[in-house]
Amino acid sequence: MILAAAMALCAASCENTPIRVACLGDSITYGHGIADRENDTYPALLQQQLGSRFDVRNFGVCGVTAMSGTDMPYINEQAYKDALAFGPQIVTLMLGTNDSKTYNWQGPEKFKTDMEAILDEISVLPSKPEIWLMLPTPAMGHAWSINDSIIEGFIIPQIKTVAQERNLKIVDLNTPFQGQRQYFPDTIHPTEEADSIIAGIVLNTVFKK
């Protein structure tokens, strides 16, 4: 994966065009609760760190799920369609938090199947993107009916299984925030400081900066 990123960088440099990076996900990616989303979300911070060689865009949508048949499937959102049309060369994908809601959860096999359907669509893009699966941050409470036991017990294991089966790399945003309640004032959404930490993790994992 790192080799692929290096090749993409080389190709983009030769063409004098920025490498397109799409950050897909839910409200944690979108930046719910972040006062200055243009500057302080993790995708915005990535753009600042990576500079003009990259074009980093935030395609997060509050409330979305990986699974279909829920209140807000990500595949139905315009932001998801825009992300595909963007033709990304690198994709970070973080879903699962909203799938854990009591009224959304349909079981681990359904989550895995629908996650794979999203990956199928992304992987056949002409841009042949390098895809990174992100383990969602812990839920520190049950706001919005989000259930951390489902995230930890079912969703994260399924993401890891999909990554292994498809030979995809993982960005672990779950382990670093275990027990770090201070970074999640509403128990779910990270603060600006936490988004800075997330950006650093992504930078050091995906881009090896």
Accessible surface in RSA format (square Angstrom, percent):
REM  Atomic radii and reference values for relative SASA: ProtOr
REM  Chains: A
REM  Algorithm: Lee & Richards
REM  Probe-radius: 1.40
REM  Slices: 20
REM RES _ NUM      All-atoms   Total-Side   Main-Chain    Non-polar    All polar
REM                ABS   REL    ABS   REL    ABS   REL    ABS   REL    ABS   REL
RES MET A   1    61.72  32.0  28.59  18.9  33.12  78.9  23.28  19.8  38.44  50.9
RES ILE A   2    70.53  40.1  68.92  51.3   1.61   3.9  68.92  49.6   1.61   4.4
RES LEU A   3   129.69  72.2 123.04  88.0   6.65  16.7 126.56  88.9   3.12   8.4
RES ALA A   4    45.63  42.0  37.27  57.5   8.36  19.0  40.46  57.0   5.17  13.7
RES ALA A   5    15.30  14.1  12.32  19.0   2.98   6.8  13.05  18.4   2.24   5.9
RES ALA A   6    53.20  48.9  43.03  66.4  10.17  23.1  48.18  67.8   5.02  13.3
RES MET A   7   124.01  64.2 116.18  76.9   7.84  18.7 103.53  88.0  20.48  27.1
RES ALA A   8    20.00  18.4  12.65  19.5   7.35  16.7  19.42  27.3   0.59   1.5
RES LEU A   9    49.69  27.7  49.69  35.6   0.00   0.0  49.69  34.9   0.00   0.0
RES CYS A  10    76.79  58.1  70.43  78.5   6.36  14.9  24.05  60.9  52.73  56.9
RES ALA A  11    45.48  41.8  39.23  60.5   6.25  14.2  45.14  63.6   0.34   0.9
RES ALA A  12     3.50   3.2   2.30   3.6   1.20   2.7   3.25   4.6   0.25   0.7
RES SER A  13    71.63  60.5  45.11  60.2  26.53  61.1  40.88  87.0  30.76  43.1
RES CYS A  14   107.03  81.0  66.85  74.6  40.18  94.4  33.50  84.9  73.52  79.3
RES GLU A  15   120.39  69.1  96.85  73.3  23.53  56.0  41.36  80.0  79.02  64.5
RES ASN A  16   135.87  93.7 114.18 110.3  21.68  52.2  26.64  64.1 109.23 105.6
RES THR A  17    63.24  45.0  56.73  57.5   6.52  15.5  54.70  73.5   8.54  12.9
RES PRO A  18    58.93  43.0  55.24  50.4   3.70  13.4  56.84  46.9   2.09  13.0
RES ILE A  19     0.72   0.4   0.72   0.5   0.00   0.0   0.72   0.5   0.00   0.0
RES ARG A  20    75.04  31.5  75.04  38.3   0.00   0.0  21.36  29.2  53.68  32.5
RES VAL A  21     0.00   0.0   0.00   0.0   0.00   0.0   0.00   0.0   0.00   0.0
RES ALA A  22     0.00   0.0   0.00   0.0   0.00   0.0   0.00   0.0   0.00   0.0
RES CYS A  23     0.00   0.0   0.00   0.0   0.00   0.0   0.00   0.0   0.00   0.0
RES LEU A  24     2.03   1.1   2.03   1.5   0.00   0.0   2.03   1.4   0.00   0.0
RES GLY A  25     0.00   0.0   0.00   N/A   0.00   0.0   0.00   0.0   0.00   0.0
RES ASP A  26     0.96   0.7   0.96   1.0   0.00   0.0   0.71   1.7   0.25   0.2
RES SER A  27     9.64   8.1   9.51  12.7   0.13   0.3   2.78   5.9   6.86   9.6
RES ILE A  28     2.72   1.5   1.43   1.1   1.29   3.1   1.98   1.4   0.74   2.0
RES THR A  29     0.00   0.0   0.00   0.0   0.00   0.0   0.00   0.0   0.00   0.0
RES TYR A  30    74.75  34.9  74.75  42.5   0.00   0.0  37.52  28.2  37.23  45.9
RES GLY A  31     2.74   3.4   0.00   N/A   2.74   3.4   2.31   6.3   0.43   1.0
RES HIS A  32    73.06  39.9  68.72  47.8   4.34  11.1  44.60  46.0  28.46  33.1
RES GLY A  33    69.41  85.6   0.00   N/A  69.41  85.6  35.57  97.6  33.84  75.8
RES ILE A  34    10.56   6.0   1.48   1.1   9.08  21.9   1.66   1.2   8.90  24.2
RES ALA A  35   102.00  93.8  58.94  90.9  43.07  98.0  71.24 100.3  30.76  81.5
RES ASP A  36    57.64  40.4  53.69  53.4   3.95   9.3  24.51  57.7  33.13  33.0
RES ARG A  37    75.56  31.7  65.54  33.4  10.01  23.8  23.88  32.6  51.68  31.3
RES GLU A  38   142.69  81.9 124.52  94.2  18.17  43.3  54.17 104.8  88.51  72.3
RES ASN A  39    70.85  48.9  70.29  67.9   0.56   1.4  13.02  31.3  57.84  55.9
RES ASP A  40    44.70  31.3  44.61  44.4   0.09   0.2   2.58   6.1  42.11  42.0
RES THR A  41     1.80   1.3   1.80   1.8   0.00   0.0   0.16   0.2   1.65   2.5
RES TYR A  42     0.05   0.0   0.00   0.0   0.05   0.1   0.00   0.0   0.05   0.1
RES PRO A  43     2.53   1.8   1.99   1.8   0.54   2.0   2.41   2.0   0.12   0.7
RES ALA A  44    17.58  16.2   7.64  11.8   9.94  22.6  15.85  22.3   1.72   4.6
RES LEU A  45    31.86  17.7  31.76  22.7   0.10   0.3  31.76  22.3   0.10   0.3
RES LEU A  46     0.11   0.1   0.11   0.1   0.00   0.0   0.11   0.1   0.00   0.0
RES GLN A  47    53.07  29.7  51.66  37.8   1.41   3.4  37.22  79.2  15.85  12.0
RES GLN A  48    98.68  55.2  66.57  48.6  32.12  76.5  46.01  97.9  52.67  39.9
RES GLN A  49   116.61  65.2  94.17  68.8  22.45  53.4  13.91  29.6 102.70  77.9
RES LEU A  50     7.15   4.0   0.25   0.2   6.90  17.3   0.37   0.3   6.77  18.2
RES GLY A  51    28.69  35.4   0.00   N/A  28.69  35.4  28.69  78.7   0.00   0.0
RES SER A  52   105.53  89.2  79.64 106.3  25.89  59.6  54.72 116.5  50.81  71.2
RES ARG A  53   108.57  45.6 100.54  51.3   8.03  19.1  62.11  84.9  46.46  28.2
RES PHE A  54    14.50   7.3  10.03   6.2   4.48  11.6  10.03   6.1   4.48  12.8
RES ASP A  55    34.57  24.2  33.04  32.9   1.53   3.6   8.15  19.2  26.42  26.4
RES VAL A  56    15.56  10.2   0.00   0.0  15.56  37.5   0.00   0.0  15.56  42.2
RES ARG A  57   115.09  48.3 111.14  56.7   3.95   9.4  30.89  42.2  84.21  51.0
RES ASN A  58    46.63  32.2  17.44  16.9  29.19  70.3  16.20  39.0  30.43  29.4
RES PHE A  59    19.78   9.9  18.24  11.3   1.54   4.0  19.78  12.0   0.00   0.0
RES GLY A  60     7.71   9.5   0.00   N/A   7.71   9.5   0.00   0.0   7.71  17.3
RES VAL A  61    25.90  17.0  24.17  21.9   1.74   4.2  25.90  22.5   0.00   0.0
RES CYS A  62    47.97  36.3  41.34  46.1   6.62  15.6  31.21  79.1  16.76  18.1
RES GLY A  63    14.81  18.3   0.00   N/A  14.81  18.3  12.85  35.3   1.96   4.4
RES VAL A  64     0.00   0.0   0.00   0.0   0.00   0.0   0.00   0.0   0.00   0.0
RES THR A  65     0.03   0.0   0.00   0.0   0.03   0.1   0.00   0.0   0.03   0.0
RES ALA A  66     2.27   2.1   0.00   0.0   2.27   5.2   0.00   0.0   2.27   6.0
RES MET A  67     0.00   0.0   0.00   0.0   0.00   0.0   0.00   0.0   0.00   0.0
RES SER A  68    35.98  30.4  35.41  47.3   0.57   1.3  23.50  50.0  12.48  17.5
RES GLY A  69    72.00  88.8   0.00   N/A  72.00  88.8  38.66 106.1  33.34  74.7
RES THR A  70    21.41  15.2   0.00   0.0  21.41  51.0   5.03   6.8  16.38  24.8
RES ASP A  71    80.88  56.7  44.90  44.7  35.99  85.1  39.69  93.4  41.19  41.1
RES MET A  72    61.72  32.0  59.87  39.6   1.85   4.4  36.14  30.7  25.58  33.9
RES PRO A  73    13.55   9.9  13.54  12.3   0.00   0.0  13.54  11.2   0.00   0.0
RES TYR A  74     0.41   0.2   0.00   0.0   0.41   1.1   0.00   0.0   0.41   0.5
RES ILE A  75    65.86  37.5  56.22  41.9   9.64  23.2  56.22  40.5   9.64  26.2
RES ASN A  76    97.20  67.0  75.13  72.6  22.07  53.1  21.43  51.6  75.77  73.2
RES GLU A  77    43.00  24.7  41.48  31.4   1.52   3.6   1.95   3.8  41.05  33.5
RES GLN A  78   115.21  64.4 108.76  79.5   6.45  15.3  56.10 119.4  59.10  44.8
RES ALA A  79    23.39  21.5  17.93  27.7   5.46  12.4  20.39  28.7   3.01   8.0
RES TYR A  80     3.92   1.8   3.92   2.2   0.00   0.0   3.92   2.9   0.00   0.0
RES LYS A  81    97.25  47.4  92.12  56.5   5.13  12.2  83.63  75.3  13.62  14.5
RES ASP A  82    63.72  44.6  59.09  58.8   4.63  10.9  15.52  36.5  48.19  48.1
RES ALA A  83     0.82   0.8   0.69   1.1   0.13   0.3   0.82   1.2   0.00   0.0
RES LEU A  84    28.71  16.0  24.07  17.2   4.64  11.7  24.25  17.0   4.46  12.0
RES ALA A  85    90.74  83.4  50.18  77.4  40.56  92.3  62.68  88.3  28.07  74.3
RES PHE A  86    25.53  12.8   9.14   5.7  16.39  42.7  18.18  11.0   7.35  21.0
RES GLY A  87    15.76  19.4   0.00   N/A  15.76  19.4  15.76  43.2   0.00   0.0
RES PRO A  88     2.11   1.5   2.11   1.9   0.00   0.0   2.11   1.7   0.00   0.0
RES GLN A  89    32.80  18.3  29.33  21.4   3.47   8.3   6.91  14.7  25.89  19.6
RES ILE A  90     1.16   0.7   1.16   0.9   0.00   0.0   1.16   0.8   0.00   0.0
RES VAL A  91     0.82   0.5   0.82   0.7   0.00   0.0   0.82   0.7   0.00   0.0
RES THR A  92     0.02   0.0   0.02   0.0   0.00   0.0   0.02   0.0   0.00   0.0
RES LEU A  93     0.09   0.1   0.00   0.0   0.09   0.2   0.00   0.0   0.09   0.2
RES MET A  94     0.13   0.1   0.13   0.1   0.00   0.0   0.13   0.1   0.00   0.0
RES LEU A  95     0.18   0.1   0.00   0.0   0.18   0.4   0.11   0.1   0.06   0.2
RES GLY A  96     0.00   0.0   0.00   N/A   0.00   0.0   0.00   0.0   0.00   0.0
RES THR A  97     4.54   3.2   4.52   4.6   0.03   0.1   4.47   6.0   0.07   0.1
RES ASN A  98     6.59   4.5   6.59   6.4   0.00   0.0   0.00   0.0   6.59   6.4
RES ASP A  99     0.00   0.0   0.00   0.0   0.00   0.0   0.00   0.0   0.00   0.0
RES SER A 100     0.00   0.0   0.00   0.0   0.00   0.0   0.00   0.0   0.00   0.0
RES LYS A 101    14.77   7.2  14.77   9.1   0.00   0.0   0.22   0.2  14.55  15.5
RES THR A 102   107.11  76.2  87.40  88.6  19.71  47.0  72.01  96.7  35.10  53.1
RES TYR A 103   135.37  63.2  97.72  55.6  37.65  98.0  89.87  67.5  45.50  56.1
RES ASN A 104     2.68   1.9   0.91   0.9   1.78   4.3   1.43   3.5   1.25   1.2
RES TRP A 105    54.34  21.8  32.02  15.5  22.31  52.4  21.94  11.7  32.39  52.6
RES GLN A 106    79.54  44.5  46.68  34.1  32.86  78.2  38.77  82.5  40.77  30.9
RES GLY A 107    16.60  20.5   0.00   N/A  16.60  20.5  15.80  43.4   0.80   1.8
RES PRO A 108    40.95  29.8  40.95  37.3   0.00   0.0  40.95  33.8   0.00   0.0
RES GLU A 109   119.02  68.3 118.24  89.5   0.77   1.8  65.05 125.8  53.97  44.1
RES LYS A 110    64.92  31.7  58.10  35.7   6.82  16.2  33.83  30.4  31.10  33.1
RES PHE A 111     0.39   0.2   0.39   0.2   0.00   0.0   0.39   0.2   0.00   0.0
RES LYS A 112    33.18  16.2  33.16  20.3   0.02   0.0  10.86   9.8  22.32  23.8
RES THR A 113    80.33  57.1  78.41  79.5   1.92   4.6  54.51  73.2  25.82  39.0
RES ASP A 114    16.27  11.4  15.43  15.4   0.84   2.0   3.87   9.1  12.40  12.4
RES MET A 115     0.46   0.2   0.46   0.3   0.00   0.0   0.46   0.4   0.00   0.0
RES GLU A 116    36.91  21.2  36.91  27.9   0.00   0.0   6.56  12.7  30.36  24.8
RES ALA A 117    55.61  51.1  45.04  69.5  10.57  24.0  49.06  69.1   6.55  17.3
RES ILE A 118     1.32   0.8   0.87   0.6   0.45   1.1   1.27   0.9   0.05   0.1
RES LEU A 119     0.94   0.5   0.94   0.7   0.00   0.0   0.94   0.7   0.00   0.0
RES ASP A 120    70.31  49.2  67.93  67.6   2.37   5.6  25.34  59.6  44.97  44.8
RES GLU A 121    80.30  46.1  75.04  56.8   5.25  12.5  28.12  54.4  52.18  42.6
RES ILE A 122     0.93   0.5   0.93   0.7   0.00   0.0   0.93   0.7   0.00   0.0
RES SER A 123    53.59  45.3  34.76  46.4  18.83  43.4  27.33  58.2  26.26  36.8
RES VAL A 124   117.66  77.4  91.42  82.8  26.24  63.2  98.09  85.2  19.57  53.1
RES LEU A 125    22.62  12.6  20.09  14.4   2.53   6.4  20.89  14.7   1.73   4.7
RES PRO A 126   126.66  92.3  98.67  89.9  27.99 101.8 108.80  89.8  17.86 111.0
RES SER A 127    28.84  24.4   3.55   4.7  25.29  58.3  15.62  33.3  13.22  18.5
RES LYS A 128   169.28  82.6 148.32  91.0  20.97  49.9 101.95  91.8  67.34  71.7
RES PRO A 129    14.81  10.8   0.19   0.2  14.62  53.2   0.19   0.2  14.62  90.9
RES GLU A 130    11.45   6.6   5.02   3.8   6.43  15.3  10.56  20.4   0.89   0.7
RES ILE A 131     6.13   3.5   5.64   4.2   0.49   1.2   5.64   4.1   0.49   1.3
RES TRP A 132     7.62   3.1   7.62   3.7   0.00   0.0   7.62   4.1   0.00   0.0
RES LEU A 133     0.04   0.0   0.04   0.0   0.00   0.0   0.04   0.0   0.00   0.0
RES MET A 134     0.36   0.2   0.00   0.0   0.36   0.9   0.00   0.0   0.36   0.5
RES LEU A 135     5.86   3.3   5.86   4.2   0.00   0.0   5.86   4.1   0.00   0.0
RES PRO A 136     0.24   0.2   0.24   0.2   0.00   0.0   0.24   0.2   0.00   0.0
RES THR A 137     2.14   1.5   0.35   0.4   1.79   4.3   0.00   0.0   2.14   3.2
RES PRO A 138     4.09   3.0   3.16   2.9   0.93   3.4   3.16   2.6   0.93   5.8
RES ALA A 139     9.88   9.1   0.39   0.6   9.49  21.6   1.65   2.3   8.23  21.8
RES MET A 140    46.45  24.1  15.94  10.6  30.51  72.6   7.37   6.3  39.09  51.8
RES GLY A 141    19.36  23.9   0.00   N/A  19.36  23.9  18.42  50.5   0.94   2.1
RES HIS A 142   132.22  72.3 114.46  79.6  17.76  45.4  77.99  80.4  54.23  63.1
RES ALA A 143    35.24  32.4  19.48  30.1  15.76  35.9  31.72  44.7   3.52   9.3
RES TRP A 144   123.34  49.5  99.59  48.2  23.75  55.8  82.49  44.0  40.86  66.3
RES SER A 145    46.41  39.2  33.47  44.7  12.94  29.8   9.49  20.2  36.92  51.7
RES ILE A 146     3.84   2.2   3.83   2.9   0.01   0.0   3.83   2.8   0.01   0.0
RES ASN A 147    36.02  24.8  36.02  34.8   0.00   0.0   1.46   3.5  34.56  33.4
RES ASP A 148    35.09  24.6  35.09  34.9   0.00   0.0  13.59  32.0  21.50  21.4
RES SER A 149    76.75  64.9  60.65  80.9  16.09  37.1  54.86 116.8  21.89  30.7
RES ILE A 150    22.27  12.7  22.27  16.6   0.00   0.0  22.27  16.0   0.00   0.0
RES ILE A 151     0.05   0.0   0.05   0.0   0.00   0.0   0.05   0.0   0.00   0.0
RES GLU A 152    61.50  35.3  48.41  36.6  13.09  31.2  30.39  58.8  31.11  25.4
RES GLY A 153    43.35  53.5   0.00   N/A  43.35  53.5  27.61  75.8  15.75  35.3
RES PHE A 154    93.26  46.7  91.66  56.8   1.60   4.2  93.26  56.5   0.00   0.0
RES ILE A 155     0.00   0.0   0.00   0.0   0.00   0.0   0.00   0.0   0.00   0.0
RES ILE A 156    11.04   6.3  11.04   8.2   0.00   0.0  11.04   7.9   0.00   0.0
RES PRO A 157    56.22  41.0  51.28  46.7   4.94  18.0  54.69  45.2   1.53   9.5
RES GLN A 158    26.32  14.7  26.14  19.1   0.18   0.4   0.40   0.8  25.93  19.7
RES ILE A 159     0.15   0.1   0.09   0.1   0.06   0.1   0.15   0.1   0.00   0.0
RES LYS A 160   104.94  51.2 100.62  61.7   4.32  10.3  47.99  43.2  56.95  60.7
RES THR A 161    49.10  34.9  47.07  47.7   2.03   4.8  23.43  31.5  25.67  38.8
RES VAL A 162     0.29   0.2   0.29   0.3   0.00   0.0   0.29   0.2   0.00   0.0
RES ALA A 163     3.29   3.0   2.88   4.4   0.41   0.9   2.92   4.1   0.37   1.0
RES GLN A 164   152.22  85.1 127.29  93.0  24.92  59.3  45.60  97.1 106.61  80.9
RES GLU A 165   107.91  62.0  69.01  52.2  38.89  92.6  42.27  81.8  65.64  53.6
RES ARG A 166    76.15  32.0  55.16  28.1  20.99  50.0  26.71  36.5  49.44  30.0
RES ASN A 167   125.52  86.6 117.69 113.7   7.83  18.8  31.13  74.9  94.39  91.2
RES LEU A 168    29.45  16.4  17.21  12.3  12.24  30.8  17.35  12.2  12.10  32.6
RES LYS A 169    99.97  48.8  98.27  60.3   1.70   4.0  42.48  38.2  57.49  61.2
RES ILE A 170    52.20  29.7  33.90  25.3  18.30  44.1  33.90  24.4  18.30  49.7
RES VAL A 171     0.20   0.1   0.00   0.0   0.20   0.5   0.20   0.2   0.00   0.0
RES ASP A 172    49.02  34.3  42.56  42.4   6.46  15.3  23.70  55.8  25.32  25.3
RES LEU A 173     0.00   0.0   0.00   0.0   0.00   0.0   0.00   0.0   0.00   0.0
RES ASN A 174     8.42   5.8   8.42   8.1   0.00   0.0   1.67   4.0   6.74   6.5
RES THR A 175    91.94  65.4  83.37  84.5   8.57  20.4  62.80  84.4  29.14  44.0
RES PRO A 176    63.44  46.2  33.66  30.7  29.78 108.2  45.25  37.4  18.18 113.0
RES PHE A 177     1.87   0.9   1.87   1.2   0.00   0.0   1.87   1.1   0.00   0.0
RES GLN A 178    85.59  47.9  72.89  53.3  12.70  30.2  38.39  81.7  47.20  35.8
RES GLY A 179    66.92  82.5   0.00   N/A  66.92  82.5  37.68 103.4  29.24  65.5
RES GLN A 180    59.57  33.3  59.57  43.5   0.00   0.0   4.60   9.8  54.97  41.7
RES ARG A 181   108.32  45.5 108.00  55.1   0.31   0.7  55.55  75.9  52.76  32.0
RES GLN A 182   118.23  66.1  87.52  64.0  30.71  73.1  64.84 138.0  53.38  40.5
RES TYR A 183    33.80  15.8  33.80  19.2   0.00   0.0   8.34   6.3  25.46  31.4
RES PHE A 184     0.00   0.0   0.00   0.0   0.00   0.0   0.00   0.0   0.00   0.0
RES PRO A 185    91.72  66.8  64.50  58.8  27.22  98.9  71.40  59.0  20.32 126.3
RES ASP A 186    46.73  32.7  35.60  35.4  11.13  26.3  37.56  88.4   9.17   9.1
RES THR A 187    24.33  17.3  24.33  24.7   0.00   0.0  24.33  32.7   0.00   0.0
RES ILE A 188     3.10   1.8   2.37   1.8   0.73   1.8   2.53   1.8   0.57   1.5
RES HIS A 189    14.54   7.9  13.52   9.4   1.02   2.6  10.02  10.3   4.52   5.3
RES PRO A 190     7.02   5.1   3.40   3.1   3.63  13.2   3.40   2.8   3.63  22.5
RES THR A 191    33.97  24.2  29.63  30.0   4.34  10.4  32.63  43.8   1.34   2.0
RES GLU A 192    66.63  38.3  63.50  48.0   3.13   7.5  31.05  60.1  35.58  29.0
RES GLU A 193   109.86  63.1 101.37  76.7   8.49  20.2  40.21  77.8  69.66  56.9
RES ALA A 194     0.00   0.0   0.00   0.0   0.00   0.0   0.00   0.0   0.00   0.0
RES ASP A 195     0.53   0.4   0.53   0.5   0.00   0.0   0.00   0.0   0.53   0.5
RES SER A 196    60.21  50.9  53.31  71.2   6.90  15.9  15.49  33.0  44.72  62.6
RES ILE A 197    61.12  34.8  53.64  40.0   7.48  18.0  60.14  43.3   0.98   2.7
RES ILE A 198     0.01   0.0   0.01   0.0   0.00   0.0   0.01   0.0   0.00   0.0
RES ALA A 199     5.25   4.8   4.80   7.4   0.46   1.0   5.07   7.1   0.18   0.5
RES GLY A 200    25.43  31.4   0.00   N/A  25.43  31.4  24.86  68.2   0.57   1.3
RES ILE A 201    35.43  20.2  30.95  23.1   4.48  10.8  34.72  25.0   0.71   1.9
RES VAL A 202     0.00   0.0   0.00   0.0   0.00   0.0   0.00   0.0   0.00   0.0
RES LEU A 203    20.39  11.4  20.39  14.6   0.00   0.0  20.39  14.3   0.00   0.0
RES ASN A 204    84.94  58.6  77.15  74.6   7.79  18.8  25.48  61.3  59.45  57.5
RES THR A 205    38.38  27.3  35.05  35.5   3.33   7.9  22.37  30.0  16.02  24.2
RES VAL A 206     0.79   0.5   0.00   0.0   0.79   1.9   0.00   0.0   0.79   2.1
RES PHE A 207    25.89  13.0   6.07   3.8  19.82  51.6  10.43   6.3  15.45  44.2
RES LYS A 208   133.23  65.0 103.81  63.7  29.42  70.1  57.17  51.5  76.06  81.0
RES LYS A 209   118.83  58.0  69.02  42.3  49.82 118.6  69.19  62.3  49.64  52.9
END  Absolute sums over single chains surface
CHAIN  1 A     8949.3       7060.5       1888.8       4929.9       4019.4
END  Absolute sums over all chains
TOTAL          8949.3       7060.5       1888.8       4929.9       4019.4
